[in-house]
């Protein structure tokens, strides 16, 4: 199990063994009690949404938008089908928490989707699962069959009059489909490219119907919020940062894996839980929220707590909670080259600034890494990145630009050394000792 540690666990509490994902084990942990209570009491949608708002649950997929507020955008007067979509298209390099939720606690996701459907008055749902994790798609299908057989999904659930059909949808591994409107296009059988907004999915979503899209971890948190109460969940974290969060830690640590800790936990504490730096080497930099988040040097990240506000104040983003740790053996130019290549390859090509700009960024960084860079290349990189940001339909443009801007800003001297000496500041024979940043991104 890659869920290696927790403080005040919620999502991972009681998980053990290879059979803990089955319905029987989930029910033994108190599973589906929240759904049963809601249906038995015939709770109002307003009350459930108010509870989620009180929890201060923010979207766990990257944007951090308040979940209860997002649910409240769904119109009530529209007739016909309404959809709840779970976004398990986990393609952000460094992120592997959602696949572990599907692997070890899929019924929490199913129950969370059923409660969300009740709250937003949806009658159908889809879990869009990333293309390279086929075995977890199969596991979710098995869990769905268990839930249907027990009467937790389907028509007239628990004889309450509430009906909700839920299906799994297998993607094909395109990073762009992690963007919610590209995901909707993909489910409809179209090319996975983002839509112009407005209209937003709440008013015109899947098949033109009202739709809410939430991240896997977000939806898995819902049953626990309903059971413990929104205020109790909020108090696990800190103001404006309610609850616990799964952090995917990778890179140069002794125990990489998933860790569930309260929002507001010091980064130093998480690093300690991971067994510290591999080989006793010094921390050099951390990308705190997945590869699209700006990198932070060691002196900045060590003063941070793991929450949206503290990381934002330091100049980065909590994002998906993917913490990529780099030690002193990392060449930052080589690391940025690998990141820039990824975003160039994954651009859908719909917007000119992203289609052309990501390739331009990659070509320049690759040239610097090859020992053919010029000092004015650094100004050009900033110019290109600045002209991508805010000029694309979706945020992939920013995802490509932010690493470039932050790597050059915080490690300017290393880029200058690379250009002037035509080689790395970090000697080649010690680069990427232990686990390689380039391999991490390659395998994402």
Buried (B, 14 or more C-beta within 10 A) or exposed (E): BBBBBBBEBBBBBEBEEEEBBBBEBBBEBEBBBBBBEBBEEEBEBEEBBBBBBBBBBBBBBBBBEBBBEBBBEBEEEEEEBBBBBBBBBBBBBBBBBBBBBBBBBBBBBBBBBBBBBBBBBBBBBBBBBBBBBEEBBEBBBBBBEBBBEBBBBBEEBBEBEBEBBBBBBBBEEBBBBBBBBBBBBBBEEEEBBBBEEEEBBBBBBBEEBBBBBBBBBBBBBBBBBBBBBBEBBBBBBBEBBBBBBBBBBBBBBEBBBBBBBBBBBBBBBBBEBBBBBBEEBEBBBBBBBBBBBBBBBBEBBBBBBBBBBBBBEBBBBBBBBBBBBBBBBBBBBBBBBBBBBBBBEBBBEBBEBBBBBBBBBBEBBBBBBEEEBEEEBBEEBBEBBBBBBEBBBBBBBBBBBBBBBBBBBBBEEBBBBBBEEEEBBBEEEEBBBBBBBBEBBEEB
